[in-house]
Amino acid sequence: MNIGDVAARAGLPAKTIRYYEEIGLIAPDRSSNGYRKFSEAHVHQLAFLGRARSLGFSIEDCRILLGLWGDRDRASADVKAVARKHLAEIDAKMEELAQMRRTLADLVDRCAGDQRPDCPILNDLAAEGGPVTS
């Protein structure tokens, strides 16, 4: 199977597939003329990687998960540990975004939004040491 066929079946751009090959996530065979030759197993690996990336797993986490997926002697605890770590990162990011939202909402509420030049939003952005609101 060529890269176009695999891209269509796995739902990934050919450029992404080439990148995954470049960083060693997948290793298609090469024909005598140098063209990549993909198998059904590659389609499944690429679909797996696409789904993992859509859930926000890092490339390194994907590498670990792909290895665990292929290891029939794996412990599900190992898979869960990777997922749990990623979930904690998502939770931390959500809290960070919630704090950013609270700060920005407060600044928007305090800004008169009229013809006067004073603006708490700009004052906060210009403040040394970060936001002056919490």
Steps between C-alpha positions, in 0.01 A plus 500: 500500500634848421498802729191652337297185560620473859432868565142464378436184701664623821350848477836675521678733258792348309722771651416373850577143397838608361570682827408192705740299286774764540477486881480122507137448605435286196739315270354413160694274269661644189472359151804465277422839347484665844123537531342438836300179527236495770314200639166461673688510831631847410146620433397382847807656663437832327131501593605425859746789494240732351253418776764535773609838361137613479479435874804723548761237580853621432716335238702330775184375670384371161830317462447337841135417430580355159763279662255389767231434240734267315613322817256220583680446832440859611340588829193719464637693798776629273245630250291650777804679643566673167133597466477614863807724457347655189167549678679684781668724240160574345353581842790736575459672164125535558563664837754733341249593229226551760727738692584687179129528425418633847774761472400611153129505588579720800702738282226516238241570771713780648565667164246772426535445127423863429683794343728560800864390463538323836472124464555236770572239233800694365609595853505133597692398188757771566543412869839361599499157656186371330132560551391736771161331539415151619 
